[in-house]
Amino acid sequence: MWSRMNRAAEEFYTRLLREFDEEKKGIYKDPFIYEADVQVQLISKGQPNPLKNILNENDVVFILEKVPLEKEETSHVEELQSEETAISDFSTGENVGPLALPVGRARQLIGLYTMAHNPNMTHLNINRPVTALPPLWVRCDSSDPEGTCWLGAELITSNSIAGIVLYVVSCKADKNYSINLEDLKNSHKKRHHLSTVTAKGFAQYELLKSTALDDTVPASQTTITLDISWSPVDEILQIPPLSSNATLNIKVESGDPRSPLNHLHRELKFLLVLADGLRTGVTEWPAPLEAKSAIDLVQEFLNDLNKLDGFGDSTKKDTETVKHDSAAFDRSIECLFTVRCDLDFAEQLWCKMSSSVTSYQDLVKCFTLIIQSLQHGDIQPWLHSGSNNLLSKLIHQSYHGTMDTVSLTGTTPVQMLLEIGLDKLKKDYISFFIGQELASLNHLEYFISPSVDTQEQVYRVQKLHHILEILVSCKLFIKPQHELLFSLTQSCIKYYKQNPFDEQHIFQLPVRPTAVKNLYQSEKPQKWRVEINSGQKKVKTVWQLSDSLPIDHLNCHRPDFSELTLNSSLEERISFTNMVTCSQVHFK
C-alpha cells in the first residue's frame, strides 16, 4: 500500500510541476485529467478565481474538481432535473456547472500534495530541493457532517519549504444563524495557540443590479457594487466605519431599453451594422423604427428645406422628434445628458435615415434625391465647420454651383452614410464630455481622431459610448460628486486607450466612505465577512454571511431548503454562511 501511495505522490507532483513550468513560460493549456475522475486546472493571476467569493484570492492556484459529465450523462441529469421541484430548478437551472469530488477523495489528493512537498520524504523519486507549487484547492461535495465544500493546501516557505497550511471551507444555507465575534476569536486563539488576534472586516453592497423587463427582454449585466474593508471589527455585521477603505466596482452593459442613452445606442448599433457591412460585404439591416419609408422621410425633409428657400433652420423640428424618441429620459438625468439642439443638415439626415433605412436600395434612392436637390439648387443646407465627409464636400461644392459626379454604386452609399453617422456621434460625445467638464479635447483625441481608418474610428467611438454609459449609470443611481465622476472618466479613458472594447470589464474606483455613506449605512450588505488572524497572512479563520450562494458547485438539493415554499421570498428568507478554518503542519 505504501509503495502505491508513494508512486501516486510522485506522479501527481510531476504532473502538477509540468503544468506550473509551462504556465511560467507563458504557455496556457486546457485543464488536464488525472486518474480518470479528477480535472485539474491551473488558474493564473488575474483570471477568474472561484475562491474570490470566500477568500478574496486572486493569485496562481490549482483547482481540482470532478471530470465534467459526458454529453449523454448531461442529458440524463437534465431529464432528472426536469422532474424536480421549482425550488430545485431555481438553483441548478439547465447548466450543470462545476462538479465536486467526494470529501474522502479530496483528502486523498491533499495528502499526495503534502507528501510530495515534505522534505522528510526523501525516499520519493522527486528532484531535490523540491520546487514549491502554487496552492492546491479541491471542490468537495459537502457529503460530510460539516458540509465541507472546499479543501485547500498552501505551502509555508522562506528559504525552503517549512510546512503547509491546510484549509477547510464549509457552507450552509442558514435561516437562523447565530455567531459571536468573541467566540470566533477564542476558537482561533485556541487552535493556533495564540494570545492576541486581530479582526478585519469586509462588506459588499449591491448598489445596482439590472432586472429583466419581461420574458422577452433579459436582464443586462450591469452591476455597481461597493466594497468596504476596515479594521478592527467590533461585532458581527458591524456597519463599516467612515475610516474604512472603499472601492466602487462598476460593470455596465450598453443597450438597456430603459437607459436614457437608448436612442444614442440605437444610432451606434446602426453605425456598427454599416461598418460590418463594409468589412464583410453583407449588411444585416435592422427593423425600421419609423412607420414611413426612408425615401418618404428624406423627400419630406427636402421639401421642408425647399419651402424655407434652402436656408431656414429645420433643426428645431428634428430635435423635437429626437426628444420625443427619447421620452424615456429620466428627469434626474436631463441635466447630465441632453440632445444637442444644433444638428446640421447631415446630422438631421442621419437621424432620419438611421431609423428608417432597410435596404441598400433605400440608401441609393435617398442619396439620389439629395444629390439631385443639390444639383438643381433646390436646397443650400448649412453644415458645421470642419465637416469633411463626402456628402459635406458635395454640399460645399453646391454653394459654388459645381459638384463632382458621384457614382452611387458599390460601397459608396454605405460609406457616405457611415461617415455622416461617425461625425454626428463624435460631436454628441464631445458635447457631453466637454459640457460636463469631464474631459478636454486633448483627452478625447484618441477616440475622435480621423487619422485612422474608418473601421478603427467606429471601434473607438464604440469605446467612447461605453464610457458614457458608465458615467450616466453612475450619475443616475449613485449620484456622485463631480470630482468622483471626473476621476471615473479619466480612469475609463486611460483604460480604453490601452485595452480592447470589453463590456465585461469591471472598473474600480477608490472612494471616501463619507462620500457614499448614504448608499450603505442604512442598507443590508450583500456580503459581510470577518477575517481573524495574528499577523500571519496564511493562518486565519474566516466567517462570512451572504445573500447568494457563494459556492458555484453546490446546488439547493440540501436539507436546509426543505421548508421553503414557492410562495415565500427566497431572497428574503435564505442566508448563506461560510466558515474557513485552517491548521498548520510544520515539516521541521
Protein Blocks (a to p, Z undefined) as FASTA:
>chain_A
ZZmmmmmmmmmmmmmmmmmmmmmnopacddddeehlaccddddehiacfklmmnopabdc
dddddddddfklmmmmmmmmmmmcfklmmmnmmmnbjadddfklmmmmmmmmmmmmmmkl
mmbccddddddddddddddehlafnopabdcdddddfkbcfbdcdddddddddfbgcddf
klmmmmmmmmnopabdcddddddddfbdcddfblmlccdfbdcdddddddddfbghiacd
fkbccdddddddehiakbcklmmmmmmmmmmmmmmmmmnopacddddfbfbdfklmmmmm
mmmmmmnnomacfklmmmmmmmmmmmmpcfklmmmpccdfkbcfklmmmmmmmmmpcbfk
lmmmmmmmmmmmmmnomaccdddehiacfklmmmmmmmnopacddddehjllmmmmmmmm
mmmmmmmmmmmmmmnopacfklmmmmmockbcfklmmmmmmmmmmmmmmmmmmmmmnopa
fklmmmmmmmmmmmmmmpccdfkbccdddddfklmmmmmmmpccfbdcddddehiaklcc
dddddfbdfbfkbcfbdfklmmpcfkbcfklmpccddddddddddfZZ
